[in-house]
Amino acid sequence: MLPFPARSLVVSCQATATSPLHGPGPMAMMARAAELAGAVAIRANGPADVAAIARAVQLPIIGINKTGDRDGVYITPTLAAAAEVIRAGAALVALDGTTRPRPDGLTLAEQISAIHDEYGVQVMADVDGYEAGIAARESGADLVATTLSGYTGPGPVPDEPDVELVAKLAATLGCPVIAEGRYTTPELFRAALDAGAYAAVIGTAITNPGAITQRFLRAVA
Ligand SMILES: CC(=O)N[C@H](C=O)[C@@H](O)[C@H](O)[C@H](O)COP(=O)(O)O
């Protein structure tokens, strides 16, 4: 049982270190605005942001803890990283659910079962493809998200979201599938739900005004 309903919108409130919005204060305000508008949960990065958002909203927080090299496993790569955001108030933890080796040497199954056993928290596996989704589910993930599709291969990141992966995983896994990554319009959000997503996580298109400004300017460049 998830702490948010089906066919719903989760807002990702994250800002990179170079953004003027970086930090717990701005992210808590973003999360509060999303809550007032109807978001059912917040995805947030790092214990400081998670703690501030937990004080600002009533919504469940999907905590992540990005650390390490962007070429490798960086979304909550270790059990210790997961523990930090759980202690800060995350109701669920999202972590790298690809088949790549993890920096602390644990397998994905070991990391997930330790989170279940030690903290009683549900785990969302951020995967990059169909095989990884199957493996993550077999490793004990409670939810599987398409977050890393398009980000782990050699080529450029596509413009469009991977709705096809949502449909394939939703038809196979027997657990909630979350659409995440490059859902930039309400129409794509709806397409994700119609493809079988339990919910969609939307970040950039809602909480990154710098990227939104650039997108408008590109239309006339
Ligand atoms: C690949 C990666 O590191 N994704 C991150 C995961 O937390 C975030 O940078 C994304 O903003 C998030 O997934 C939401 O996606 P979008 O911002 O496209 O709506």
The ligand as a Tripos MOL2 file, in Angstrom:
@<TRIPOS>MOLECULE
LIG
   19    18     1     0     0
SMALL
NO_CHARGES

@<TRIPOS>ATOM
      1 C1         18.5310   11.4190  -14.3460 C.3       1 LIG1
      2 C2         18.4390   12.0730  -12.9890 C.2       1 LIG1
      3 O1         19.4330   12.2490  -12.3240 O.2       1 LIG1
      4 N1         17.2010   12.4080  -12.5820 N.am      1 LIG1
      5 C3         17.0150   13.0760  -11.3270 C.3       1 LIG1
      6 C4         16.4260   12.2010  -10.3440 C.2       1 LIG1
      7 O2         16.0440   12.5000   -9.2800 O.2       1 LIG1
      8 C5         16.4540   14.4630  -11.4150 C.3       1 LIG1
      9 O3         17.5310   15.2750  -11.8530 O.3       1 LIG1
     10 C6         15.2430   14.6970  -12.3350 C.3       1 LIG1
     11 O4         14.9620   16.0780  -12.3000 O.3       1 LIG1
     12 C7         14.0120   13.9240  -11.9070 C.3       1 LIG1
     13 O5         14.1720   12.5800  -12.2200 O.3       1 LIG1
     14 C8         12.7000   14.3910  -12.5680 C.3       1 LIG1
     15 O6         12.8340   14.3590  -13.9410 O.3       1 LIG1
     16 P1         12.5130   15.6440  -14.8440 P.3       1 LIG1
     17 O7         13.2700   16.7900  -14.2420 O.co2     1 LIG1
     18 O8         12.9760   15.3070  -16.2160 O.co2     1 LIG1
     19 O9         11.0270   15.8770  -14.7840 O.co2     1 LIG1
@<TRIPOS>BOND
     1     1     2 1
     2     2     3 2
     3     2     4 1
     4     4     5 1
     5     5     6 1
     6     5     8 1
     7     6     7 2
     8     8     9 1
     9     8    10 1
    10    10    11 1
    11    10    12 1
    12    12    13 1
    13    12    14 1
    14    14    15 1
    15    15    16 1
    16    16    17 2
    17    16    18 1
    18    16    19 1
@<TRIPOS>SUBSTRUCTURE
     1 LIG1         1 GROUP 0 **** ****
